[in-house]
Amino acid sequence: MHPLVQIHPTAEVAADAAIGKGTKVWHYAQIRSGAEIGENCNLGKGVYIDAGVKIGNGVKIQNGISVYAGVQVEDDVLLGPNCTFTNDLYPRAFPVDWKVIPTRLRKGCSIGANATIVCGVTIGEYSLIAAGAVVTEDTLPYSVMLGNPARLKSFACKCGRELRKIHGAGDLLRLTCSSCGRVLSLRFELHEPQ
């Protein structure tokens, strides 16, 4: 463990867990064997990181979150308080042939408080998942998703503000951020049903 890591005395960290420099682990967190936490992360009160889970750099995991086996968290992800992850599509208390279904959180995405991410999905880079949303399918990069099941509302800038359309023609959509001025170009592949 790096000497610049801060671990609260009530946290339980497995001896073979790897924690990057500048990371803070707060009250009653548990990090299991083989877990890898990147640099400059912040793990809030009551966070649980399952065995073998990999967390990227600059990740903020707020209070009351369990990151189970099969959930991969890339760099700069924000997990809002009490958001929920699953890793089994057919849960039973008596697993006969249980297997982990992987979930991927791409760089820079944010998951709102109390949102549920059903296993097997990929959350697109810089996506914003609204508080309380239930995500059952992959999300597009920069998408703003809300509801149950989660639906596309709009698109978000890298800074987190909602983007507005400035031009769209054919398969190309150009959006701009009124806050930071970035322009995002999205190209869609159109497929006819078979």
ChimeraX attribute file (.defattr): number of C-alpha atoms within 10 A of each C-alpha:
attribute: neighborCount
match mode: 1-to-1
recipient: residues
	/A:1	11
	/A:2	12
	/A:3	9
	/A:4	14
	/A:5	16
	/A:6	15
	/A:7	18
	/A:8	13
	/A:9	11
	/A:10	14
	/A:11	18
	/A:12	17
	/A:13	19
	/A:14	14
	/A:15	11
	/A:16	13
	/A:17	17
	/A:18	19
	/A:19	26
	/A:20	20
	/A:21	18
	/A:22	17
	/A:23	23
	/A:24	19
	/A:25	26
	/A:26	22
	/A:27	17
	/A:28	19
	/A:29	25
	/A:30	21
	/A:31	28
	/A:32	20
	/A:33	17
	/A:34	16
	/A:35	20
	/A:36	20
	/A:37	25
	/A:38	21
	/A:39	21
	/A:40	20
	/A:41	26
	/A:42	21
	/A:43	27
	/A:44	20
	/A:45	21
	/A:46	20
	/A:47	24
	/A:48	22
	/A:49	25
	/A:50	19
	/A:51	18
	/A:52	18
	/A:53	21
	/A:54	21
	/A:55	27
	/A:56	21
	/A:57	22
	/A:58	20
	/A:59	26
	/A:60	22
	/A:61	26
	/A:62	20
	/A:63	21
	/A:64	19
	/A:65	24
	/A:66	20
	/A:67	24
	/A:68	20
	/A:69	20
	/A:70	23
	/A:71	27
	/A:72	18
	/A:73	26
	/A:74	20
	/A:75	20
	/A:76	21
	/A:77	25
	/A:78	23
	/A:79	26
	/A:80	22
	/A:81	20
	/A:82	22
	/A:83	24
	/A:84	22
	/A:85	20
	/A:86	21
	/A:87	21
	/A:88	16
	/A:89	13
	/A:90	9
	/A:91	11
	/A:92	9
	/A:93	5
	/A:94	7
	/A:95	9
	/A:96	7
	/A:97	6
	/A:98	13
	/A:99	13
	/A:100	15
	/A:101	16
	/A:102	18
	/A:103	23
	/A:104	17
	/A:105	25
	/A:106	21
	/A:107	21
	/A:108	24
	/A:109	27
	/A:110	25
	/A:111	27
	/A:112	21
	/A:113	20
	/A:114	19
	/A:115	25
	/A:116	23
	/A:117	25
	/A:118	21
	/A:119	21
	/A:120	20
	/A:121	18
	/A:122	22
	/A:123	28
	/A:124	20
	/A:125	22
	/A:126	26
	/A:127	27
	/A:128	29
	/A:129	29
	/A:130	21
	/A:131	19
	/A:132	19
	/A:133	22
	/A:134	22
	/A:135	25
	/A:136	17
	/A:137	16
	/A:138	15
	/A:139	21
	/A:140	16
	/A:141	20
	/A:142	24
	/A:143	24
	/A:144	25
	/A:145	25
	/A:146	21
	/A:147	16
	/A:148	13
	/A:149	12
	/A:150	21
	/A:151	18
	/A:152	13
	/A:153	13
	/A:154	15
	/A:155	25
	/A:156	23
	/A:157	25
	/A:158	19
	/A:159	12
	/A:160	19
	/A:161	16
	/A:162	20
	/A:163	24
	/A:164	17
	/A:165	15
	/A:166	12
	/A:167	11
	/A:168	13
	/A:169	8
	/A:170	9
	/A:171	10
	/A:172	12
	/A:173	15
	/A:174	16
	/A:175	21
	/A:176	21
	/A:177	21
	/A:178	13
	/A:179	12
	/A:180	12
	/A:181	11
	/A:182	14
	/A:183	16
	/A:184	20
	/A:185	14
	/A:186	13
	/A:187	13
	/A:188	10
	/A:189	7
	/A:190	8
	/A:191	6
	/A:192	4
	/A:193	4
	/A:194	3
